[in-house]
């Protein structure tokens, strides 16, 4: 039975090609190509490299890579049973290699699209069922203020509607909002409501004390 190396060498010689020329095209070192032709597996890095080199070299010589790999498997199996394989090549012959085949690429695109699609649905559902984010940066809870004018600032979702003590105020870019209240001396409660476009509302309060002095 002809070996893989015999077939490769015969095809190369028929095309009158030198290793140096092939090396430039395939970017595979000439000594590895020669090792393939001489069936010197111990001169090659590892089994995955052997199969990769063999596939590229066969294609370059207009041989059928799948047929060459099949011949290599038979040859490899015989050597394996005979105990002729060098150390480092005793791993299973049919161990799968990760190859970016058109099928894998198309499958990956489909899976990515489905993940994005369902992620978008989850985001929309969460937006529909959850109240908007809301934080109040001023005033602080329990803060004592010496003026009857109190500035209320905070942040919410950009598409939310904000009201402070029942009065709607504008939401600026970035979701920031600010307004000034005039409060009476003593303890006052400030209520801030943020309502999403789906009607979900979140409410926060701040209790402040207006000093009489």
MDTraj code that builds the backbone (N, CA, C; nanometers):
import mdtraj as md
import numpy as np

residues = "UNK UNK UNK UNK UNK UNK UNK UNK UNK UNK UNK UNK UNK UNK UNK UNK UNK UNK UNK UNK UNK UNK UNK UNK UNK UNK UNK UNK UNK UNK UNK UNK UNK UNK UNK UNK UNK UNK UNK UNK UNK UNK UNK UNK UNK UNK UNK UNK UNK UNK UNK UNK UNK UNK UNK UNK UNK UNK UNK UNK UNK UNK UNK UNK UNK UNK UNK UNK UNK UNK UNK UNK UNK UNK UNK UNK UNK UNK UNK UNK UNK UNK UNK UNK UNK UNK UNK UNK UNK UNK UNK UNK UNK UNK UNK UNK UNK UNK UNK UNK UNK UNK UNK UNK UNK UNK UNK UNK UNK UNK UNK UNK UNK UNK UNK UNK UNK UNK UNK UNK UNK UNK UNK UNK UNK UNK UNK UNK UNK UNK UNK UNK UNK UNK UNK UNK UNK UNK UNK UNK UNK UNK UNK UNK UNK UNK UNK UNK UNK UNK UNK UNK UNK UNK UNK UNK UNK UNK UNK UNK UNK UNK UNK UNK UNK UNK UNK UNK UNK UNK UNK UNK UNK UNK UNK UNK UNK UNK UNK UNK UNK UNK UNK UNK UNK UNK UNK UNK UNK UNK UNK UNK UNK UNK UNK UNK UNK UNK UNK UNK UNK UNK UNK UNK UNK UNK UNK UNK UNK UNK UNK UNK UNK".split()
xyz = np.array([
    [0.0847, -0.1203, 0.0000],
    [0.0000, 0.0000, 0.0000],
    [0.0884, 0.1254, 0.0000],
    [0.0573, 0.2164, -0.0876],
    [0.1344, 0.3406, -0.0934],
    [0.1061, 0.4249, 0.0300],
    [0.2095, 0.4874, 0.0805],
    [0.1932, 0.5720, 0.1987],
    [0.1572, 0.7145, 0.1572],
    [0.1190, 0.7907, 0.2569],
    [0.0904, 0.9326, 0.2334],
    [0.2120, 1.0020, 0.1734],
    [0.3283, 0.9727, 0.2293],
    [0.4505, 1.0360, 0.1802],
    [0.4788, 1.0025, 0.0348],
    [0.4537, 0.8752, -0.0042],
    [0.4764, 0.8355, -0.1429],
    [0.3887, 0.9168, -0.2382],
    [0.2633, 0.9331, -0.2025],
    [0.1692, 1.0045, -0.2892],
    [0.2071, 1.1514, -0.3003],
    [0.2431, 1.2121, -0.1878],
    [0.2822, 1.3530, -0.1893],
    [0.4076, 1.3745, -0.2738],
    [0.5059, 1.2901, -0.2530],
    [0.6320, 1.3061, -0.3255],
    [0.6110, 1.2893, -0.4758],
    [0.5337, 1.1887, -0.5158],
    [0.5078, 1.1648, -0.6572],
    [0.4381, 1.2852, -0.7206],
    [0.3367, 1.3421, -0.6502],
    [0.2632, 1.4572, -0.7033],
    [0.3541, 1.5790, -0.7149],
    [0.4435, 1.5983, -0.6161],
    [0.5337, 1.7141, -0.6202],
    [0.6325, 1.7012, -0.7358],
    [0.6878, 1.5822, -0.7528],
    [0.7859, 1.5629, -0.8591],
    [0.7227, 1.5757, -0.9969],
    [0.5992, 1.5307, -1.0112],
    [0.5305, 1.5444, -1.1395],
    [0.5097, 1.6910, -1.1757],
    [0.4918, 1.7742, -1.0733],
    [0.4732, 1.9170, -1.0974],
    [0.6061, 1.9916, -1.0978],
    [0.7167, 1.9179, -1.0747],
    [0.8517, 1.9754, -1.0766],
    [0.8633, 2.0931, -0.9797],
    [0.8162, 2.0686, -0.8588],
    [0.8185, 2.1710, -0.7548],
    [0.9272, 2.1409, -0.6530],
    [0.9885, 2.2480, -0.6010],
    [1.0864, 2.2357, -0.4945],
    [1.0239, 2.2792, -0.3618],
    [1.0815, 2.2283, -0.2529],
    [1.0273, 2.2611, -0.1211],
    [1.0295, 2.4119, -0.0943],
    [1.1358, 2.4791, -0.1421],
    [1.1476, 2.6226, -0.1171],
    [1.0302, 2.6994, -0.1774],
    [0.9915, 2.6597, -0.2987],
    [0.8806, 2.7266, -0.3665],
    [0.7486, 2.7020, -0.2935],
    [0.7275, 2.5781, -0.2514],
    [0.6028, 2.5438, -0.1811],
    [0.5972, 2.6146, -0.0459],
    [0.7127, 2.6223, 0.0196],
    [0.7187, 2.6880, 0.1504],
    [0.6712, 2.8330, 0.1419],
    [0.7090, 2.9023, 0.0355],
    [0.6696, 3.0417, 0.0198],
    [0.5177, 3.0561, 0.0055],
    [0.4555, 2.9617, -0.0619],
    [0.3111, 2.9697, -0.0840],
    [0.2311, 2.9249, 0.0383],
    [0.2732, 2.8157, 0.1008],
    [0.1944, 2.7587, 0.2112],
    [0.2342, 2.8132, 0.3477],
    [0.3490, 2.8789, 0.3544],
    [0.4012, 2.9263, 0.4822],
    [0.4242, 2.8107, 0.5784],
    [0.4599, 2.6948, 0.5233],
    [0.4963, 2.5778, 0.6020],
    [0.6436, 2.5488, 0.5745],
    [0.7218, 2.5329, 0.6792],
    [0.8656, 2.5156, 0.6610],
    [0.8951, 2.3914, 0.5779],
    [0.9979, 2.4047, 0.4929],
    [1.0326, 2.2971, 0.4017],
    [1.0646, 2.1669, 0.4717],
    [1.1256, 2.1741, 0.5899],
    [1.1626, 2.0511, 0.6599],
    [1.0387, 1.9735, 0.7048],
    [0.9277, 2.0449, 0.7285],
    [0.8039, 1.9764, 0.7641],
    [0.7423, 1.9093, 0.6416],
    [0.7515, 1.9777, 0.5272],
    [0.7005, 1.9175, 0.4035],
    [0.7799, 1.7918, 0.3689],
    [0.9093, 1.7995, 0.3888],
    [0.9932, 1.6835, 0.3610],
    [0.9622, 1.5697, 0.4584],
    [0.9352, 1.6048, 0.5830],
    [0.9010, 1.5031, 0.6831],
    [0.7718, 1.4321, 0.6461],
    [0.6763, 1.5076, 0.5903],
    [0.5517, 1.4456, 0.5457],
    [0.5797, 1.3439, 0.4345],
    [0.6632, 1.3825, 0.3401],
    [0.6917, 1.2933, 0.2283],
    [0.7690, 1.1684, 0.2728],
    [0.8442, 1.1822, 0.3802],
    [0.9238, 1.0693, 0.4278],
    [0.8549, 0.9944, 0.5413],
    [0.7319, 1.0363, 0.5726],
    [0.6545, 0.9728, 0.6807],
    [0.7285, 0.9774, 0.8146],
    [0.8058, 1.0819, 0.8321],
    [0.8793, 1.0997, 0.9579],
    [0.7961, 1.1837, 1.0540],
    [0.7006, 1.1172, 1.1190],
    [0.6076, 1.1919, 1.2055],
    [0.6784, 1.2567, 1.3242],
    [0.7905, 1.1952, 1.3684],
    [0.8590, 1.2515, 1.4852],
    [0.9306, 1.3819, 1.4532],
    [0.9351, 1.4193, 1.3238],
    [0.9939, 1.5475, 1.2855],
    [0.8900, 1.6589, 1.2804],
    [0.7654, 1.6250, 1.3098],
    [0.6553, 1.7218, 1.3057],
    [0.6096, 1.7532, 1.4475],
    [0.5535, 1.8723, 1.4685],
    [0.5213, 1.9167, 1.6053],
    [0.4237, 1.8253, 1.6798],
    [0.3090, 1.7920, 1.6205],
    [0.2079, 1.7131, 1.6906],
    [0.1078, 1.6614, 1.5884],
    [0.0188, 1.5746, 1.6353],
    [-0.0803, 1.5164, 1.5453],
    [-0.1710, 1.6214, 1.4809],
    [-0.2231, 1.7203, 1.5550],
    [-0.3045, 1.8233, 1.4894],
    [-0.2281, 1.8968, 1.3790],
    [-0.0983, 1.9225, 1.4021],
    [-0.0185, 1.9886, 1.2996],
    [-0.0021, 1.8993, 1.1774],
    [0.0192, 1.7694, 1.2011],
    [0.0347, 1.6765, 1.0888],
    [-0.0878, 1.6819, 0.9986],
    [-0.2052, 1.6750, 1.0587],
    [-0.3287, 1.6754, 0.9795],
    [-0.3502, 1.8095, 0.9109],
    [-0.3144, 1.9171, 0.9786],
    [-0.3279, 2.0482, 0.9169],
    [-0.2324, 2.0670, 0.7998],
    [-0.1054, 2.0284, 0.8209],
    [-0.0078, 2.0376, 0.7125],
    [-0.0486, 1.9496, 0.5953],
    [-0.0942, 1.8283, 0.6266],
    [-0.1309, 1.7337, 0.5218],
    [-0.2472, 1.7863, 0.4387],
    [-0.3432, 1.8461, 0.5050],
    [-0.4587, 1.9008, 0.4317],
    [-0.4143, 2.0135, 0.3374],
    [-0.3343, 2.1051, 0.3855],
    [-0.2892, 2.2183, 0.3036],
    [-0.1966, 2.1736, 0.1901],
    [-0.1056, 2.0833, 0.2225],
    [-0.0101, 2.0355, 0.1224],
    [-0.0818, 1.9581, 0.0120],
    [-0.1768, 1.8736, 0.0509],
    [-0.2525, 1.7961, -0.0478],
    [-0.3303, 1.8871, -0.1408],
    [-0.3940, 1.9866, -0.0844],
    [-0.4717, 2.0799, -0.1661],
    [-0.3823, 2.1541, -0.2643],
    [-0.2630, 2.1927, -0.2173],
    [-0.1699, 2.2664, -0.3036],
    [-0.1245, 2.1801, -0.4208],
    [-0.1114, 2.0496, -0.3981],
    [-0.0670, 1.9581, -0.5036],
    [-0.1837, 1.9032, -0.5859],
    [-0.3023, 1.9623, -0.5684],
    [-0.4226, 1.9205, -0.6413],
    [-0.4640, 1.7775, -0.6078],
    [-0.4300, 1.7337, -0.4877],
    [-0.4795, 1.6069, -0.4359],
    [-0.6025, 1.6340, -0.3508],
    [-0.6808, 1.5322, -0.3261],
    [-0.8014, 1.5490, -0.2459],
    [-0.7670, 1.5350, -0.0974],
    [-0.7774, 1.6456, -0.0217],
    [-0.7364, 1.6422, 0.1194],
    [-0.8083, 1.5358, 0.2013],
    [-0.9390, 1.5172, 0.1800],
    [-1.0137, 1.4195, 0.2593],
    [-0.9640, 1.2773, 0.2321],
    [-0.9329, 1.2485, 0.1050],
    [-0.8821, 1.1159, 0.0714],
    [-0.7431, 1.0946, 0.1319],
    [-0.6609, 1.1986, 0.1282],
    [-0.5271, 1.1873, 0.1859],
    [-0.5337, 1.1674, 0.3372],
    [-0.6262, 1.2357, 0.4009],
    [-0.6414, 1.2178, 0.5451],
    [-0.6896, 1.0770, 0.5767],
    [-0.7765, 1.0221, 0.4915],
    [-0.8250, 0.8858, 0.5125],
    [-0.7097, 0.7858, 0.5012],
    [-0.6228, 0.8060, 0.4007],
    [-0.5059, 0.7195, 0.3860],
    [-0.4143, 0.7334, 0.5071],
    [-0.3974, 0.8564, 0.5523],
    [-0.3135, 0.8806, 0.6691],
    [-0.3693, 0.8101, 0.7922],
    [-0.5015, 0.8124, 0.8086],
    [-0.5615, 0.7459, 0.9246],
    [-0.5327, 0.5957, 0.9227],
    [-0.5468, 0.5353, 0.8056],
    [-0.5186, 0.3920, 0.7965],
    [-0.3717, 0.3639, 0.8275],
    [-0.2859, 0.4453, 0.7689],
    [-0.1427, 0.4287, 0.7932],
    [-0.1088, 0.4515, 0.9396],
    [-0.1679, 0.5526, 0.9974],
    [-0.1437, 0.5862, 1.1376],
    [-0.1897, 0.4725, 1.2279],
    [-0.3097, 0.4204, 1.1991],
    [-0.3652, 0.3128, 1.2814],
    [-0.2772, 0.1894, 1.2777],
    [-0.2258, 0.1561, 1.1599],
    [-0.1381, 0.0397, 1.1476],
    [-0.0102, 0.0589, 1.2280],
    [0.0463, 0.1791, 1.2188],
    [0.1680, 0.2068, 1.2941],
    [0.1412, 0.2069, 1.4438],
    [0.0227, 0.2548, 1.4797],
    [-0.0140, 0.2594, 1.6205],
    [-0.0246, 0.1181, 1.6776],
    [-0.0888, 0.0286, 1.6003],
    [-0.1022, -0.1101, 1.6458],
    [0.0322, -0.1806, 1.6508],
    [0.1231, -0.1400, 1.5625],
    [0.2544, -0.2041, 1.5574],
    [0.3521, -0.1452, 1.6583],
    [0.3099, -0.0393, 1.7253],
    [0.3980, 0.0256, 1.8221],
    [0.5098, 0.1026, 1.7586],
    [0.4876, 0.1494, 1.6344],
    [0.5925, 0.2214, 1.5620],
    [0.5817, 0.3729, 1.5746],
    [0.4804, 0.4206, 1.6446],
    [0.4628, 0.5659, 1.6547],
    [0.5605, 0.6253, 1.7544],
    [0.6138, 0.7430, 1.7237],
    [0.7032, 0.8098, 1.8192],
    [0.6242, 0.8649, 1.9372],
    [0.6967, 0.8924, 2.0462],
    [0.6318, 0.9516, 2.1630],
    [0.5695, 1.0846, 2.1273],
    [0.4538, 1.1113, 2.1834],
    [0.3853, 1.2378, 2.1580],
    [0.2791, 1.2291, 2.0528],
    [0.2715, 1.1117, 1.9823],
    [0.1693, 1.0959, 1.8794],
    [0.0727, 0.9831, 1.9128],
    [0.0642, 0.9475, 2.0397],
    [-0.0211, 0.8363, 2.0794],
    [-0.1621, 0.8784, 2.1168],
    [-0.1977, 1.0076, 2.0978],
    [-0.3323, 1.0537, 2.1279],
    [-0.4284, 0.9970, 2.0244],
    [-0.5586, 0.9911, 2.0554],
    [-0.6543, 0.9333, 1.9618],
    [-0.6485, 1.0015, 1.8259],
    [-0.6487, 0.9206, 1.7204],
    [-0.6374, 0.9743, 1.5852],
    [-0.7548, 1.0610, 1.5475],
    [-0.8732, 1.0224, 1.5892],
    [-0.9941, 1.0935, 1.5475],
    [-1.0339, 1.2043, 1.6432],
    [-0.9414, 1.2485, 1.7268],
    [-0.9705, 1.3606, 1.8149],
    [-1.0075, 1.4810, 1.7300],
    [-1.1241, 1.5391, 1.7523],
    [-1.1703, 1.6459, 1.6630],
    [-1.0880, 1.7722, 1.6762],
    [-1.0658, 1.8359, 1.5659],
    [-1.0007, 1.9663, 1.5628],
    [-1.1050, 2.0740, 1.5401],
    [-1.0814, 2.1906, 1.5963],
    [-1.1740, 2.3016, 1.5770],
    [-1.1403, 2.3680, 1.4451],
    [-1.2301, 2.3553, 1.3505],
    [-1.2100, 2.4156, 1.2190],
    [-1.3277, 2.5060, 1.1863],
    [-1.2982, 2.6224, 1.1353],
    [-1.4035, 2.7167, 1.1004],
    [-1.4601, 2.6806, 0.9633],
    [-1.5438, 2.5805, 0.9626],
    [-1.6108, 2.5404, 0.8392],
    [-1.7293, 2.6331, 0.8141],
    [-1.7778, 2.6405, 0.6902],
    [-1.8962, 2.7238, 0.6620],
    [-2.0152, 2.6877, 0.7507],
    [-2.0319, 2.5591, 0.7794],
    [-2.1441, 2.5172, 0.8648],
    [-2.1306, 2.5747, 1.0039],
    [-2.0090, 2.5701, 1.0595],
    [-1.9872, 2.6243, 1.1937],
    [-2.0083, 2.7752, 1.1944],
    [-1.9623, 2.8433, 1.0904],
    [-1.9783, 2.9885, 1.0837],
    [-2.1252, 3.0270, 1.0769],
    [-2.2019, 2.9582, 0.9895],
    [-2.3447, 2.9880, 0.9770],
    [-2.4172, 2.9587, 1.1079],
    [-2.3825, 2.8467, 1.1720],
    [-2.4445, 2.8116, 1.3000],
    [-2.4136, 2.9172, 1.4051],
    [-2.2887, 2.9639, 1.4072],
    [-2.2509, 3.0666, 1.5034],
    [-2.3268, 3.1967, 1.4818],
    [-2.3474, 3.2332, 1.3539],
    [-2.4220, 3.3553, 1.3235],
    [-2.5674, 3.3421, 1.3695],
    [-2.6261, 3.2256, 1.3426],
    [-2.7652, 3.2036, 1.3823],
    [-2.7799, 3.2092, 1.5342],
    [-2.6880, 3.1429, 1.6049],
    [-2.6940, 3.1433, 1.7514],
    [-2.6764, 3.2844, 1.8050],
    [-2.5833, 3.3602, 1.7473],
    [-2.5631, 3.4985, 1.7918],
    [-2.6865, 3.5833, 1.7689],
    [-2.7511, 3.5639, 1.6532],
    [-2.8735, 3.6385, 1.6232],
    [-2.9832, 3.6043, 1.7230],
    [-2.9978, 3.4750, 1.7543],
    [-3.1013, 3.4336, 1.8486],
    [-3.0742, 3.4898, 1.9877],
    [-2.9463, 3.4901, 2.0281],
    [-2.9129, 3.5461, 2.1594],
    [-2.9448, 3.6947, 2.1651],
    [-2.9118, 3.7671, 2.0577],
    [-2.9424, 3.9097, 2.0539],
    [-3.0926, 3.9336, 2.0533],
    [-3.1648, 3.8516, 1.9769],
    [-3.3096, 3.8677, 1.9657],
    [-3.3769, 3.8445, 2.1002],
    [-3.3433, 3.7335, 2.1658],
    [-3.4063, 3.7043, 2.2947],
    [-3.3573, 3.7990, 2.4033],
    [-3.2327, 3.8451, 2.3900],
    [-3.1849, 3.9459, 2.4844],
    [-3.2635, 4.0757, 2.4713],
    [-3.2949, 4.1136, 2.3457],
    [-3.3740, 4.2339, 2.3229],
    [-3.5154, 4.2174, 2.3795],
    [-3.5739, 4.0994, 2.3585],
    [-3.7076, 4.0742, 2.4132],
    [-3.7068, 4.0821, 2.5658],
    [-3.6010, 4.0254, 2.6267],
    [-3.5913, 4.0295, 2.7726],
    [-3.5770, 4.1733, 2.8219],
    [-3.4986, 4.2524, 2.7478],
    [-3.4813, 4.3929, 2.7855],
    [-3.6133, 4.4688, 2.7760],
    [-3.6872, 4.4451, 2.6655],
    [-3.8153, 4.5120, 2.6483],
    [-3.9147, 4.4694, 2.7558],
    [-3.9152, 4.3416, 2.7881],
    [-4.0066, 4.2916, 2.8919],
    [-3.9723, 4.3533, 3.0264],
    [-3.8420, 4.3612, 3.0557],
    [-3.7996, 4.4208, 3.1823],
    [-3.8364, 4.5685, 3.1879],
    [-3.8224, 4.6366, 3.0731],
    [-3.8603, 4.7784, 3.0685],
    [-4.0092, 4.7963, 3.0892],
    [-4.0866, 4.7026, 3.0380],
    [-4.2325, 4.7128, 3.0478],
    [-4.2822, 4.6835, 3.1888],
    [-4.2190, 4.5884, 3.2563],
    [-4.2691, 4.5445, 3.3867],
    [-4.2006, 4.6131, 3.5048],
    [-4.0860, 4.6765, 3.4821],
    [-4.0115, 4.7366, 3.5928],
    [-4.0273, 4.8879, 3.5952],
    [-4.0330, 4.9460, 3.7140],
    [-4.0366, 5.0926, 3.7232],
    [-3.9019, 5.1503, 3.6847],
    [-3.8963, 5.2758, 3.6490],
    [-3.7688, 5.3363, 3.6080],
    [-3.6719, 5.3498, 3.7240],
    [-3.5446, 5.3636, 3.6901],
    [-3.4442, 5.3920, 3.7928],
    [-3.4665, 5.5332, 3.8464],
    [-3.4351, 5.5516, 3.9726],
    [-3.4547, 5.6843, 4.0326],
    [-3.3599, 5.7009, 4.1500],
    [-3.2855, 5.8113, 4.1487],
    [-3.1996, 5.8467, 4.2623],
    [-3.2181, 5.9951, 4.2915],
    [-3.2070, 6.0309, 4.4183],
    [-3.2125, 6.1708, 4.4614],
    [-3.0769, 6.2058, 4.5201],
    [-3.0092, 6.3014, 4.4586],
    [-2.8766, 6.3419, 4.5069],
    [-2.8840, 6.4561, 4.6080],
    [-2.9854, 6.5415, 4.5939],
    [-3.0103, 6.6508, 4.6891],
    [-3.1606, 6.6654, 4.7098],
    [-3.2005, 6.6939, 4.8322],
    [-3.1244, 6.7031, 4.9573],
    [-3.1008, 6.5652, 5.0169],
    [-3.0210, 6.5587, 5.1207],
    [-2.9971, 6.4336, 5.1912],
    [-3.1110, 6.4069, 5.2888],
    [-3.1321, 6.2808, 5.3204],
    [-3.2366, 6.2444, 5.4167],
    [-3.2027, 6.3015, 5.5551],
    [-3.3018, 6.3736, 5.6160],
    [-3.2835, 6.4314, 5.7486],
    [-3.2002, 6.5574, 5.7505],
    [-3.1675, 6.6139, 5.6348],
    [-3.0820, 6.7322, 5.6287],
    [-3.1534, 6.8542, 5.6876],
    [-3.0784, 6.9340, 5.7623],
    [-3.1297, 7.0589, 5.8178],
    [-3.0848, 7.1728, 5.7263],
    [-3.1819, 7.2469, 5.6753],
    [-3.1542, 7.3521, 5.5767],
    [-3.1944, 7.4864, 5.6367],
    [-3.1064, 7.5871, 5.6228],
    [-3.1292, 7.7175, 5.6840],
    [-3.2098, 7.8111, 5.5951],
    [-3.2393, 7.7695, 5.4731],
    [-3.3164, 7.8531, 5.3814],
    [-3.4470, 7.7832, 5.3488],
    [-3.5491, 7.8620, 5.3157],
    [-3.6763, 7.7998, 5.2778],
    [-3.6747, 7.7537, 5.1316],
    [-3.5672, 7.7873, 5.0593],
    [-3.5524, 7.7417, 4.9213],
    [-3.4642, 7.6168, 4.9191],
    [-3.5201, 7.5088, 4.8720],
    [-3.4503, 7.3802, 4.8733],
    [-3.4369, 7.3293, 4.7290],
    [-3.3144, 7.3021, 4.6898],
    [-3.2911, 7.2478, 4.5559],
    [-3.3006, 7.0955, 4.5609],
    [-3.3816, 7.0414, 4.4695],
    [-3.3993, 6.8966, 4.4585],
    [-3.3377, 6.8518, 4.3260],
    [-3.2387, 6.7633, 4.3330],
    [-3.1739, 6.7136, 4.2115],
    [-3.1686, 6.5609, 4.2171],
    [-3.1601, 6.5014, 4.1003],
    [-3.1522, 6.3553, 4.0946],
    [-3.1361, 6.3070, 3.9520],
    [-3.1545, 6.1778, 3.9348],
    [-3.1395, 6.1180, 3.8031],
    [-3.2384, 6.0032, 3.7869],
    [-3.2898, 5.9883, 3.6636],
    [-3.3825, 5.8808, 3.6309],
    [-3.3621, 5.8411, 3.4850],
    [-3.4498, 5.7557, 3.4324],
    [-3.4408, 5.7180, 3.2916],
    [-3.4763, 5.8377, 3.2035],
    [-3.4127, 5.8473, 3.0880],
    [-3.4314, 5.9641, 3.0020],
    [-3.5739, 5.9783, 2.9502],
    [-3.6460, 5.8653, 2.9373],
    [-3.7821, 5.8731, 2.8832],
    [-3.8888, 5.8745, 2.9922],
    [-3.8471, 5.8911, 3.1180],
    [-3.9426, 5.8917, 3.2291],
    [-3.9991, 6.0316, 3.2518],
    [-4.1131, 6.0375, 3.3192],
    [-4.1772, 6.1645, 3.3591],
    [-4.1606, 6.1797, 3.5097],
    [-4.1030, 6.2934, 3.5511],
    [-4.0718, 6.3152, 3.6923],
    [-4.1613, 6.4255, 3.7493],
    [-4.2083, 6.4014, 3.8691],
    [-4.2826, 6.5057, 3.9415],
    [-4.2288, 6.5129, 4.0834],
    [-4.2205, 6.6368, 4.1348],
    [-4.1725, 6.6609, 4.2699],
    [-4.2844, 6.7286, 4.3470],
    [-4.3310, 6.6619, 4.4515],
    [-4.4468, 6.7100, 4.5287],
    [-4.5658, 6.7408, 4.4385],
    [-4.5847, 6.6531, 4.3389],
    [-4.7004, 6.6643, 4.2509],
    [-4.6823, 6.7552, 4.1319],
    [-4.5685, 6.8231, 4.1207],
    [-4.5432, 6.9143, 4.0100],
    [-4.4443, 6.8511, 3.9118],
    [-4.4849, 6.8387, 3.7841],
    [-4.3975, 6.7805, 3.6840],
    [-4.2803, 6.8734, 3.6550],
    [-4.1625, 6.8143, 3.6378],
    [-4.0436, 6.8913, 3.6029],
    [-3.9753, 6.8250, 3.4833],
    [-3.8918, 6.9014, 3.4163],
    [-3.8262, 6.8523, 3.2956],
    [-3.7129, 6.7560, 3.3303],
    [-3.6988, 6.6543, 3.2461],
    [-3.5867, 6.5611, 3.2569],
    [-3.4881, 6.5951, 3.1464],
    [-3.3654, 6.6289, 3.1858],
    [-3.2647, 6.6711, 3.0896],
    [-3.1947, 6.5501, 3.0271],
    [-3.1050, 6.5769, 2.9326],
    [-3.0286, 6.4698, 2.8696],
    [-2.9478, 6.3956, 2.9757],
    [-2.9435, 6.2659, 2.9632],
    [-2.8761, 6.1850, 3.0630],
    [-2.9655, 6.1474, 3.1784],
    [-3.0908, 6.1959, 3.1772],
    [-3.1847, 6.1611, 3.2828],
    [-3.1758, 6.2488, 3.4064],
    [-3.0968, 6.3556, 3.4002],
    [-3.0840, 6.4440, 3.5161],
    [-3.2060, 6.5352, 3.5287],
    [-3.2414, 6.5675, 3.6512],
    [-3.3498, 6.6626, 3.6742],
    [-3.3153, 6.7497, 3.7947],
    [-3.3746, 6.8688, 3.7974],
    [-3.3472, 6.9626, 3.9061],
    [-3.4622, 7.0619, 3.9172],
    [-3.4976, 7.0957, 4.0395],
    [-3.6009, 7.1964, 4.0639],
    [-3.5784, 7.2560, 4.2025],
    [-3.6394, 7.3699, 4.2264],
    [-3.6267, 7.4364, 4.3563],
    [-3.7645, 7.4474, 4.4210],
    [-3.7726, 7.4051, 4.5478],
    [-3.8976, 7.4121, 4.6231],
    [-3.8864, 7.5199, 4.7303],
    [-3.9986, 7.5823, 4.7591],
    [-4.0068, 7.6753, 4.8720],
    [-4.0874, 7.6062, 4.9813],
    [-4.0223, 7.5813, 5.0936],
    [-4.0838, 7.5045, 5.2003],
    [-4.1024, 7.5917, 5.3248],
    [-4.1908, 7.5480, 5.4116],
    [-4.2207, 7.6224, 5.5347],
    [-4.1276, 7.5751, 5.6445],
    [-4.1040, 7.6561, 5.7449],
    [-4.0184, 7.6144, 5.8561],
    [-4.0715, 7.4873, 5.9223],
    [-3.9794, 7.4068, 5.9720],
    [-4.0181, 7.2827, 6.0365],
    [-3.9820, 7.1628, 5.9493],
    [-4.0464, 7.0516, 5.9780],
    [-4.0178, 6.9277, 5.9063],
    [-4.1046, 6.9193, 5.7808],
    [-4.0393, 6.8900, 5.6688],
    [-4.1090, 6.8787, 5.5400],
    [-4.0729, 6.7459, 5.4732],
    [-4.1689, 6.6929, 5.4005],
    [-4.1448, 6.5707, 5.3233],
    [-4.1481, 6.6044, 5.1755],
    [-4.0426, 6.5646, 5.1052],
    [-4.0333, 6.5852, 4.9600],
    [-4.0575, 6.4506, 4.8924],
    [-4.1537, 6.4481, 4.8035],
    [-4.1876, 6.3236, 4.7333],
    [-4.1525, 6.3373, 4.5857],
    [-4.0729, 6.2451, 4.5360],
    [-4.0309, 6.2454, 4.3964],
    [-4.0859, 6.1192, 4.3300],
    [-4.1611, 6.1369, 4.2227],
    [-4.2171, 6.0256, 4.1467],
    [-4.1535, 6.0227, 4.0079],
    [-4.1199, 5.9047, 3.9622],
    [-4.0705, 5.8852, 3.8258],
    [-4.1556, 5.7775, 3.7608],
    [-4.2190, 5.8115, 3.6478],
    [-4.3112, 5.7203, 3.5803],
    [-4.2581, 5.6879, 3.4412],
    [-4.2487, 5.5577, 3.4111],
    [-4.1986, 5.5154, 3.2809],
    [-4.3050, 5.5353, 3.1747],
    [-4.2671, 5.5198, 3.0475],
    [-4.3624, 5.5347, 2.9388],
    [-4.4645, 5.4220, 2.9368],
    [-4.4367, 5.3157, 3.0152],
    [-4.5327, 5.2054, 3.0255],
    [-4.6223, 5.2196, 3.1481],
    [-4.6095, 5.3326, 3.2201],
    [-4.6961, 5.3580, 3.3334],
    [-4.6466, 5.3036, 3.4665],
    [-4.5254, 5.2477, 3.4707],
    [-4.4703, 5.1960, 3.5947],
    [-4.4039, 5.3106, 3.6713],
    [-4.4323, 5.3174, 3.8028],
    [-4.3865, 5.4325, 3.8806],
    [-4.2986, 5.3888, 3.9972],
    [-4.1946, 5.4704, 4.0200],
    [-4.1099, 5.4520, 4.1374],
    [-4.1122, 5.5819, 4.2171],
    [-4.1240, 5.5708, 4.3496],
    [-4.1357, 5.6876, 4.4363],
    [-4.0281, 5.6848, 4.5437],
    [-3.9629, 5.7998, 4.5621],
    [-3.8663, 5.8177, 4.6699],
    [-3.9043, 5.9424, 4.7489],
    [-3.8731, 5.9426, 4.8766],
    [-3.9026, 6.0594, 4.9609],
    [-3.7780, 6.1038, 5.0352],
    [-3.7770, 6.2316, 5.0684],
    [-3.6737, 6.2887, 5.1533],
    [-3.7416, 6.3738, 5.2603],
    [-3.7008, 6.3518, 5.3838],
    [-3.7513, 6.4338, 5.4942],
    [-3.6442, 6.5331, 5.5350],
    [-3.6774, 6.6625, 5.5279],
    [-3.5812, 6.7671, 5.5612],
    [-3.6423, 6.8607, 5.6641],
    [-3.5556, 6.9304, 5.7340],
    [-3.6021, 7.0285, 5.8324],
    [-3.5563, 7.1672, 5.7935],
    [-3.6522, 7.2581, 5.7851],
    [-3.6214, 7.3970, 5.7523],
    [-3.6045, 7.4741, 5.8830],
    [-3.4829, 7.5270, 5.9013],
    [-3.4546, 7.5998, 6.0244],
    [-3.5297, 7.7330, 6.0255],
    [-3.5809, 7.7719, 6.1430],
    [-3.6553, 7.8974, 6.1561],
    [-3.5626, 8.0168, 6.1676],
    [-3.4350, 7.9938, 6.2005],
    [-3.3390, 8.1053, 6.2149],
    [-3.2776, 8.1431, 6.0833],
])
top = md.Topology()
chain = top.add_chain()
for i, resn in enumerate(residues, 1):
    res = top.add_residue(resn, chain, resSeq=i)
    for name in ("N", "CA", "C"):
        top.add_atom(name, md.element.get_by_symbol(name[0]), res)
traj = md.Trajectory(xyz[None], top)
